[in-house]
């Protein structure tokens, strides 16, 4: 994986010239659903790649099983790539607080403890320590916030982020009068020019741009409020398809495409929810096809 040397939260990967690329929505521990989808598309680990929008853990049946996807045996070709979701961020922050004495950026009543983290907190202390060591020595702490795939591949280029790159061009910016920040490929390639401190709808507080990527729901909120309903072009000029999750949308509403953001979270862990995965177009990333598990 290549890190953007201008901004370490962005990692870059080349286009896949030998196989297929897939992107899957929020897993939340639902490993069996993912394996069923991979089987249904005849996923070939030797040539295909699977990208995750993050939130591998919490709420579902097998958080550690989903995290294990990050750790292919030595000598095997990497095929699974993920970005950091807000649940990975809460988990890592909690581990740093409990086992390394690090300062938390979350409230004293840590949100990991009541947002699905019982799979970890209910364990005995010795087991927590074992799991913490396993996770902290894995690829988990180094997960990027943004993946740029095929930066120089023209229409084949796409991005993966957990929540959103920005709040959308038609979003009423009550907290920030004037022109809103809008992400485009050139800004991601430059690795700079991001907002340093802004109010993050969905997080409920001011914070840096990394919190927007993990927690932001401004675009979806505005869409649901009707502020974005008049858009007649799903893709924003200058921004390649950006696959994201975080906010649950009921199938067949997802994958909803708006301002180049392709929303994939369909509540896999919920009763009646589904796991959604898309195959990215080989010649044009905007031409994707979706498959889902049955809710």
N, C-alpha and C positions, 0 to 999 in steps of 0.2 A: 504494500500500500504506500502511496506517495503522499507525503504531507505537504500542504501548501506552505512554503517557507515564509510567507508574509502573514499568515494567520494559522496557528496550530489547530483551531477548531474545525478547519476545513481539510479534508483529505481527498485526493484525486486518484482515480483509477482509469486505465485505458478502456476504450471500447472493446467489446468482445467480438473478435473476428472469427472465432472458431465454434461458437455455440450460442445458446439462448440466454437471455437475461430475464429474471423475474423479480418482482417487488411484492412483499407481503405486508399486510397491515399489522396492527398491534397484536402480538401473540398472547401476552398475559398468561404464560404458563400452559397454553393449550397446544402442547407438542403433538398430541395424537391428531388433532385437526390439521396441523401443518403437514405431517407425514402423509395423511390421506390426500391432501392436495398435490403434494409432490409426486405421489404414486399416480394420480389421475392424469398428470401431464407428462409422465414418463421422464422425470427429471434425471439428467445424466450428470453426476458430479464431476466427471472428467472434462466436460466441455461447458456445462451450464453454470450460471451464478445466480445466487439468491440474495437479494438485498432486503433488509428489514428496516422499517421506519422506527424501530425502538419499542420500548415497553415490552421487553421479553418476559419480565417477571411480574409477580403479584396477581392475586385474585383467582387465577386458574389452578389447574391440577398439578403442574410440574414445572415450577420456576427453574429449578436447578437443571432439569433436562433441557430447557430452552437455552439457558446460559451455556450448557455444554456444547452447543452448536458453534460457539466461538472458538473452541479448542480442538481443531482437527489434529489427529496424530501426526507426529513429526514425519516429514517426507511426503505427506499427502498434499495435493494441490488445493489451495484455499478455494472454497466455493460459497461460503456464507459470510456476508458483510453486513454490519449493522451500524446505525447511528445511535447516539445516546438519547434515550427518552427521559421524561421527567421521573419515571419510576426507577430507572437506573441511577439517575442523579440523586434521588432521595436515598436509595440503598447505599450508594457510595459515601454520601454525606453521613449517614447513620453509622456506617462501619468506621469511618474516620473519627467520629465522635466517641464511639464506644471502645474502640480497640487501639486508637492511636492518639487520643487526647486532642484531636484537632478541633478547631472552632467550627461550629455549624453555621450555615447560612440560613437555616430554617428555624422556626419558632421552638421554644423550649419543649413544648409537647410535640415531639418530632412527627411530621406527617407520615413518615414511613410506617409508624406503628399503627396507624388507623386507615391506611390506604392499601391494604392487602398484604402487608408485610408479615402477617402471622405465620406464614410458612417458615420464617426465620426466627422471629421473636419468641415463638412457642417452644423452641428447642432448648435443651439444657445448655448451660454455659459452655461446657466442653465441646458440644456439637456446634454451637455458634462459632466458637473460636476456630474449629476445623473448617467450617464452611467459609468463614471470613478469610482465612489464609488461602483457601482454594480460589475464591473469587478475586482477591487482591493480587494474586500471582497470575491471573489469566489476562486475556485481552480486554476484559471489562473496563478497567480504569482508563484505558487509552482510546475508548470509542470516541470518534469525532462527533461533532454536532451536525455537520453537513458533509455529504459525499457528493463529489462532482465526478460523473462517469462520462468518459469520452469528451474531454474538454475541447479537443481539436477535431472532433468527428462530425461537425456540422449538425444536420438534423437528427443524428443518432444520439446526441448529447442529452443527458438527463441528470437530475439531482435527487437526493434523498435527504429529508429532514424530518424531525419528529412532528412538530406542530405547524409552524408557518415561518416563511422568510420575512413577511411583513404583514401589515393589516389590510392591504388592498388599496387601490387608487380611489375608490369611491367611498371609503370609510369616513364617516364624520369624525374628525380629530378634535374632540372637545378639549382634551388635555394639551394638545399641541397644535395651536393655530398655524395656518400656513400649509405649505406643501408637505404631504406625508413622505416618509422614506419608502422608496420602492426598490426592491432588489432586481437586478438584471445580471446576466451572465458576466458582463464586464466588471461589475463590482465584486462578484465572487472571485473572479480571476485575479483582481487586484489585491484581494484580501484585506481591504480597508474601507473606510468611509461609512462604517456601521454606526447606528445611534449608540451613544455611550450610556445614556440614562433616559429611560422613558417609562411611562405607565404601561403595564402589560395586562390587558384584558384577559382574563382566564387565570392570572396569577394574583391579581388584585392589589399589586404594589408596584412601585417604581423599581427598575433594575436594569442591568446591562443587557446587551443584545443576546447573550447566551440564554437568558431567561425567556426571551421572545421565542427562540428556537425550540425550547423545551415545553413551554407552558401557554404560548399565545393562542388565543381564540378570537382575536379581533375580526378576522375575515369571516369566520363562520357566524359569529354573532351578528355582524352587519348583514350578511346574506339572509339570515333568518328574520331579521327586522325589516327586510325589504329594501335596504339601501343599495344593494348590489344587483337587484333583480332585473335591471334594464340592460345589463351587459349582453351584447350579442356575439361576442367573441370569447371563447373559453380560454384562449392562450394570449398572454400578454406579450406585446412586442419586445423582443430583447431578452426574454426569460424562457429558457428551455423548460420542458415538463419537469415539475417538482413533485415527487411522490411524498405524501405525508399522511399522518394519522392523528392520534391524540383525542379528537372529538368524534364520538360515536355517531355515525349516520346509519340509518336503517336501510338495508338492502331492499329494493333495488335502487334506492337513492344514491348509494355509492357504487362505483367510484364517481363522485361529483367532481367536475373539473371547473375551476374558476380561477382566473388570473394566473394560469399555468400551474396552479396547485391541484393535484389529483388526490382526493381524500379517500383513504382506504380502510379506516377503522369502522368495522361493523359489529363491534361488541362480541368478539369470539367467546369471551368468558361468561356471557350472560345467558340466561334461559331464553331461547328463541333467537339468540345472536348467531352470527356467522363469522368465519374467517375469510377474508377476501385477499386474493392474490392476482396480480396482473402479469402478463407476458409483454415485455416491451418490444415494440416494433423493431425489426432488424434493420430496416432502412430509414425509418422515421419514428422517433420515440413517442410522437403524439398518437401513433396508430397502435394502441395497445388493446389486448383482449383480457377479460376478467373471468376468473373462476372463483366460486365460493363453496364452502361446505354448506350442508343443509341445516337450517336453524330448527 
